Amino acid sequence: MLARALPPRRLLSSSSPIAPFLSGESPLLPPSQVSLSADTFTNSFPVLSPASNEVLCHVKVQSHATVSAELTATIASQAASFPSLAATSSVHRSSLLSAWSASLRAHLPSLALLMTLESGKPLRESRGELAYSLSYLDFYAGSPLRPSGAGGGTLIPSPFSSPPSAAARGALSAVNAPVGACGFITPWNFPLAMLARKAAPALACGCPAVAKPSEHTPLTALAFESLARASGIPPSAFSVFALPRSQSELFGAVVCADPAVKKLSFTGSTAVGRRLAGAAAAAPVVKRLSLELGGNAPFVVCEDADVSIAVRAAVDSKFRNAGQTCVCSDRFLVHGSVHDEFVGRLKEAVEKLTTGEGVDDPDVGPLINPEAVKLMEERVASAVAGGATLVTGGKPLDIGGGNFFAPTILADLPVTADCFRHENFGPVVAISRFGTDDEALEAIRGSSDAGLASYVMSESYRRIDKYVAALNFGIVGINEGIISNASSPFGGVGSSGIGREGSEEGVKEYLYTKYVYRG
């Protein structure tokens, strides 16, 4: 394994890399909320670098009572402003999103560095996430101008008449109306993209929103909010609450219970998603829900697969963001006739990957925290104890005191193994053999109820059609490992959630249909 052990640069102990983001006339990070010193605020929580576990900065913490009051007041303000925001012209809402996009483009290098510092991902991946986020702002900037957007709709031929005349009576239409104030909760693995693909369609429809990013990566979200202000988007349309882990449940409880919030959109674990769904169900009003939850994606290499394509797709899908994405391939099922070739060529590719600090732009960066490293150790140890073969990797890497784990391949896994049945969220490939397509499909159905992404490598259209029909997943990638984009619907079924983001399906999540009859 060619993990690049970088010499300690002690970047954080000499001069903080966060300092430039707090200076200037229009700082990307608000000094009222973020400081380099813990002494600035009465209470604060640290933002840690996954690459070194050193403190990047401190974010202000207020009491539960204060946060609850401020969040409730913000929701009330947004609910009160909703009618006027929804009544703005389609051109106005489109221009706000275009301005937000332009503001991001003007700060791309700074935002990429900020994202890498707090999330750990390589700079190239941060730049890729920025491009991905911009694609949602740009795509949804066009949404208000389309008939499928808010205020648009369809005319319905009238079935009514006034006998004895056969002439049609009345004018019927179905109008797209915005749902109202929204609440967002987003994860740390894509600190900007997950927020952009919620905020963009909401604003396009005229729905204000309050958002809570992960406590691991609040800085990118706060910068996104600062650029919203610079683009003419007020707090009554979009606000971010950067909170510590101890107040995460408070945010969810307030948003779920407040009747002024009409919709909740959450991206995160299945366990938390279920709790939020339960809390929303107990609210005094019925809320719209979008839940993008855990993955555990199967990756099937069929007997007629092009192995070179399969290896490239596997590396792209598995090791992006060090395996910490909800659409990462986790459960590898490889046909016995190509198993040894695939494992051997994948081993060669994986051992060429470089691992290091994100600012040095390696192939693989750190995991988010020490607990993630420990989980990978436990999963690998459990698999090997259960009879799996450790092909490569399988251990933490000592690089600058950070949370690094070697890219790992496990072969000969039983489909009952923990790292096959559960989402790993790390750089671990878990491979099991299969003999027939039906056997592979049964292994997929029997090992997990996850239904987000899935991947099939095959050169046979008939076989591909069989898998597409049989796979109960929201996304199916054929001979490709990176498949998400703004113009296509993203979401899962089963334990992977409900609702869709991206495409025109994403707009529908913030609209309801109002039938109008004019006599």
N, C-alpha and C positions, 0 to 999 in steps of 0.2 A: 504494500500500500504506500503510495507516494504522498503521504501527508506532509505538507510543508510546515515545519516547525519554525515559526518566525521569531526572531530575537525580540525580547521585550522592549517596546519603544517607550513605555511609560508616558504615553501621550496625555493621559488624563491627569497625571500628578504634576506635570510641569505647567501646562496651560490648557484649560478645558476647551475641547472642540465645540462645546455648546455656546461658549461666550459670544462668538459672532452672531448667533441667532437672537441674542438678547440686546444687541446694540443697534444704533442707527435711529433715524427718524421714524421708520416704520419697521420695527423688528418683527421677524416671523414668529417669535415666541413672546407672549405677553409677560413682561417683568412683574406684573401684579400677581401672576400665578406661578411663574417659574423662576428659580434662582440657583446660582452656583453654590450657595451656602445654605446649610440647614438653619442657620441663625436668623435668616431673613424673615421667616414666618414663625408664628407660635407653634404650629404643628405642620408637618410636611411628610411626604413619602418620597423615597429615593427612586430614581430611574437608573437602572443598572445596565452596563454594557455586557451583552452576552459573550463578547469576545474576551473579556477580562474579569468580569464580575466587579469591576470598580464602579463607583457612583459617577454618573454623568451629570446629574443635576437633581434638584429637589422641586417637587410640585406641592403647592399650598393645599393644606387639608383644613376643612372647617368641621364643626360639630355636626352630628347627625341631624339635630334639630335645625341648624342653619341650612344645611344642604337640602333637607326636606322642604323647608320654607321657600328657598330660592328656586328649587326645581318646580314646586307647585306654582309659584308666581310666574316663572317662565312659561310653563304650560298654559296658564291662564292668559298670559299676554299673547301667546301664539294662537290660542283658540279665538281670542277676540279679534286678532288681525286676519284670521283665515278668510272671512268673507271678502275683505278688500284685496287680499293677495289673489284669491281665486278669481276675482272680477277683473284683474289686470288683463291687458291684451295679450294675445299669443306672442306677438312680436316682443313685448316687454319681457316676458318670462324666458323666451328664447335668447334675448340679448343678455340677460343676467347670467345664464349658463355659459354663453360664449365669452363673457367678460371673466367669469371664474376660470374658464379654461385658459384664457390669455394670461391671467395672473399666475397660474401654475407654470405655464411655459416660460415666463420671465424669470422663474426661480428654479429651474430644473436641476442645475448642479448642486445648489444648496439643499434642496429637498431630498435629492438622492443621498447625499452625505448624512443628513439628519436621520433618514429612514434606516440607513445602514448602521449608524451608531447605536440606535435604540433597539433595532430588531436583529442585528447581526448579519443579515443577508448580504451577499456580495454586491458590490456597487453596480455591476451589470444587471443584477436582478432588481435592484432598487430602481434603476433607470427603466427597466422593463415594466415594473409596476406603475411607474409614473405614466408611461405611454399607455398602459392598459387603463389607468384611471382617466386619463384625458379622453380616451376613446368613448367612455361612458358620458362624460360631460358633453362631448361633441355630438354623439349620437342623439342624446336626449335634448340637446339644443334644438334639434329639428322636430322633436315630438309635438310641441305646442302648435306647430304650423300644419300638422297633419290632421285629416278628419278623424283619425283614431284617437287623437289627444283630447284633453279636457275641453269641454264646450263643443266638441264635434259629435258625431253620431251618424245615424242612418234614418232615412225616410222609409216608412212602411206603407205599402199599398193598402188602402182602406178596404176591409171586407164588408163594410156597412153600406146599406142603401135604405131608401124610404119608399117602400112599395106603394103604388104600383111602378114607380120609377125605378129603373135599374142603375141610375147614376150613383157613383160613389159618394158617400157622405162622410165628412170629417177629414181631418189631416192627422196622421199618426206618425210619431217619430220616437226614436230611442236616443236619448242624449247622454253623453259621457259626463258625469259629475264627479268632482274630487271628493275624497272621503273625509278630509279634515286633518286635524293636527296628528302628528305621528311621533313615535319614539323609536330610536335605533340603538342597538347594542352590537358592537363590532369587536372582532378578535385582534390578536397581536400579529398573526402571521402575514396579513396583508393590511397594514395599518391605514393605508390611504384608499386602496382599491375597493375594499368592502364598504367603506363609508361613501365613496363617490358613487358606487352603483346603487346605493339607496337614496342618497340626497339628490342626485340628478333627476331621476324620474319623479320623485316627490315634488321638487320645485317646478318641474315642467308642468305638473298638474295643478300647481297652486296650493300644495300642501306644506305647511310649515313643519319643522321637525326639531326635536331635541335629541342629542346623541351622546352616548357614553362609550368611549374607546376603552381598550384594555389598559389596565394599570401598568402593564409591561411596556406599552408603546403609546403613551399619551401625547408625545411631542409632535408627531406627524399630524395628528388630528387637530391639535391646537394651531399648528401652522396653516392647516387647511381652513380653519375658522378665520384666522387672521386674513387670509387671502379672500375669503368670502366678504369680509367687511370692506376690503380694498376694492372689491368688484361691485359694491353697492347693495349687497345682501345683508339686511339688518338682523339683529338678534331675534326679532319677531318672526323671522323666516327660517333661521338656522342657528342653533346654539350647541356648544359642546360643553359637557361636564366631565372634567378629568378628575376621577375619584380613585382612592386607594381600594385595594381588594376588600377591605372591611366594610366599604360602603357600596359595593356592587349590588348586593341584594336590596339595599335601600332604594337604589335607582329603579331596579326592576319592579319592586313593590309599589312605588309611587306611580310609575308609568302604567302598570297594569291596573291599579285601583282607580286612578283618576278618570272620571267619565268624560273629561274633555279630550283625552287621547283616544282617537278612533281606530288607530292602527299601530301595531308593534311589529317591527322587523328585526330579527335576531339572527346573527351568524355565530355559531359556536358549537359546543358539545351537545350531544343528544340528551344527556342527563339534565343540563341546565335548560335546554329547550323545552323539555317536558315540564319542568317546574314552572317556567314562564307561561306555558300554555295553560297549566292548571290555575295559576294566579289570574290570568286573563279571563278564564272561564268563570271565576268567582267574582269578577268585577260587576258593578251595578249596570253596566251596559255591555252589549256584545261587541267585541272588537275584531277587526280584521287582523289576521296573523300571517306573517311570512317567516318561516323557520328554515334556515339552511344549516343542517346539522352534520354529524359525523359521516365519514366516508368509508374507509376500508375497501377500496376499489379492487376488484379482481382484474387480473391481466392474463389473458389466455393466449398461449402460443400454440397454434394448431399444427398438425403434421405437415400441411402444405404452406406454412408461413415462410416468408423470406427472412431468414435468421438475421441478416444484417440490418434489415428494417426493424425487426423486433428488438434487437439490442439497442439500437439508437432510440427507439421509442421508450424502452424501459429506462434507460439512463435519463432521458428528458423528463419522464413522468415521475420517477422515483426520487431523484436527487435534487430537484429544484427546491430551493429553500431548505436544504438539508432534510428533505422528506417531510417537512412540516406544512403540508397543504392538504385540504380536505379532499382533493381529487387525485392525490398521490396513489400510484398503484401499490397495493399492499400484499394482496393474495395472488401469487404467481402460480398459474397452472400451466405446465409445459408438457406437451405430448411426448411420450416415451421415445419416439423415433427421432426427435430433434433435441431431446433433453440435454444430452452430454455436449453437443455442439453449442447450444444456447448458453449453458452454464459456463463453458470454457471461454466463449467469446465475450460474455458479459463480465467474467472475471478480469479478462484483459482490459476491457474498457474501464471498469471500476478502479482498477489499480493504477490507471493513468490519471485519475482525478486528483486534483490538488485540494488540500483542506487548509484553511487558515482564516485570519481575520478578514471580515468583509471589506474593510478599507483597502486591502491589498488585492481585491478582486479575484479570489480563488474560484475553483469550481464549486466547492462546498464550504459553507460557513458554519458557525456554531449553532448548537441548539439553544433554545430560549433561556433555560435556567438549569441549575444542577439537578433538579428533580427529573428533568427530561433525560439527562444522561443516565441517571440511576435506573429509570424505567427501561432504557435500551439495554443496559447491562442485565437487568432481570429477565427481560424477554429473551435475549440471546442465551443466557445460562439455562433458562427453562427449556428452550428448544433443544439445545445440545444434550441436556440431561434426558430429554424424551426421545433421543435417537437421531436428531438432525445432524447433518454434516456442516461444519463451519468451513466455508470455501475461502473466505477472506474477511479481514476486518475483525469485528466482534469485540472491540475494546475502546475505552476512552483514549483520547490523545492529549498529551501534555503540551499545549500551545498557549503560552502567555497567561495561564491561569483561567482560561475560558472554558466554555461548556462544549467541548469538541468530542465527537464520537466518530470512529473510523467508518467510512462507507463499508457496509457489511452484506455478505451474501450467505444465506442459509439454504441448504438443499436437503432433499429427502425428508421433508417435513410431513408429518401426518396432518390432515386437515382439521384435526381436533386441537392442534397446538395453539397456545395463547396468541402468538404473533401471527397466526393465520386467521383466527376467529375475531381478533380485536384490532382496531386501528392502531398502528404503531406510532405514527407522527414522528418519525425519525428515519435515518438513512439505512434501513434494514430491509433487504429483499428476502422474502420468505417463499421458497419454491417447493411445490409438490408436483409429482408426476400424475398424468392421467392417460387412459388408454382409448376412450371413446368420447365423442362430444357430449353424449348424454351423461357420462360419468363426470365430466367437467362441470356441466350445468347443475347436476345434483350436488356436487361439492360446493358450488357457489351458493345455491339455495340453502343448503344445510348448515353452513358455517357462520352465516351472519344475516341479519335483517337489514343491513345497510343497503341503500339504493340510490347513491348519488352518481358516481362515475364508474364506468367499466371500460375495458379495453380488449379488443380482439385482434389478433394478428393472423391473417389468412389471405390467400390469393384466390379463394373460391367464392364467387358471388353467391352460390347456393348455400354454402356453409355460413357465410356472413349473414345472409338473410335469416337463417335458422337461429343464430345467436341473437340477432337484433330482436327477433320476435319473442325469444324466450327470456331474455334478460330483463328483469323488472327493475330497471334503473332509469333515472332521469336523463343520463348522458351516456352515449356509447361512442367510443373512439375506435375507428378502424384503421389499423396500420399507422397510427399517429399517437404521440404521447402528450402533446400540448394542444388543447382543443377549445379552450374558452375564449370568447370574444363578445364584444358589446352587442352585436347584431343577432346573436343566437340566445335562446332561452337557457338559463342556468338554474338547476334545482334538482331535488331528489324526491324519492318516494320512500315509504316505509319509515324506518328509524332515521332516515336522512332528511326528513322534514316535509314541508308543504310550501307551495308558492314558487314563483319563478322570478329571477332577476335577469336583466338584459333583454334586448329585443322589444317588440311591442307588447309581448307578454308581461314584461316588467312594468310597463305603464299601467296595464290593467289592474295591477296590485294596488294602485292608488286611486282607482276610479270605481264608481258604481254606476249601474245603468238606470236611468230615469225614463220611464215610459210616459209620453205626453200625448194626450188625445185632445185635439181642438175641434169642437163641434161647429 
